[in-house]
Amino acid sequence: MGFPTQRLRRLRQNEAIRGLVRENKLSASSFILPLFVVPGSAVKEEIAALPGNYHLSIDCLIEEAVAVRDLGIPAVLLFGVPETKDEQASGSYSPNGIVQEAVRALKSKVPGMLVVTDVCPCEYTTSGHCGLMRNGYLDNDSSLELIAKITLSHAEAGSDIVAPAAMLDGQIHTMRQALDSRGFHNLPIMAYAAKFASKLYDPFFKEGTHSTLKFGNKQTHQMDFSNSNEAMREIALDIEEGADIVMVKPALFYLDIVYRAKQEFQMPLAVYDVSGEYAMIDAAARLGRLDRDAIMLEALTCMKRAGADIIITYFAKRAAELLRGK
Ligand SMILES: [Zn+2]
């Protein structure tokens, strides 16, 4: 029984009807805003590739987090930009490291805000690589020991969710064991489970964390963007090792992976709408080619439709403002 009995346009006549039957609705309660913390005080410098996002010293980070919380965004994801780096990434697990200090400050000054911490050494190594290098190759098992140290330092500082980003084999197992052995049984792990070796991260490394690679590439640990079955194997292993939330990164070019991950695993699923995605939309809007706000909401809604429960995005504040107006 098709046309003329069936007319799908009946339910598209006006916004009220469209709203009633809308399948996926965006909400600020799904957002996590990445924040970049730097040494010093009274520092709030806009990141050129990510307009509306800043390098923040801890005092300014607190102000920003209060504004974020007031917009109904429940969580921030912290990245540290340390004063100095070394081969061993010793700043990454120091109890007085930039992220550890920031976590303590946020937990005491901005109650109710969830603080997620990125567990990866690459902001702290002189090479810019995600662990310890041996003969030009990222050494897996010695880097796992480093990951365990970083994880525990974040847990002790008060992190609410630890988010390992290095794509090392066995990192979730290593972290879960380390956490449980020190009594952090209830600290969730959000695993960057299917993280692809993407050029969409360039603005983040060049301008966000100043951790562009000194040599080589990340293709020996991050995934080949040609692969989908392998992404499912990565996610399955992370779940087996104890991940509580799994993530696909980047988001927009990878919505087939997001959809497949949700269908196959029915796990809490995060996507990371990365710096290059933000920069593309922002640049096109500046050229007058795209409507920034409209495209932002379309992109974020499509991530939800594909299956994302959680959206990590540099658009979080503006999107929350727009949603509040609706
Ligand atoms: Zn890394």
Boltz pocket constraint, residues with backbone or C-beta under 6 A from the ligand:
constraints:
  - pocket:
      binder: B
      contacts: [[A, 120], [A, 121], [A, 122], [A, 123], [A, 128], [A, 129], [A, 130], [A, 165], [A, 166]]
      max_distance: 6.0
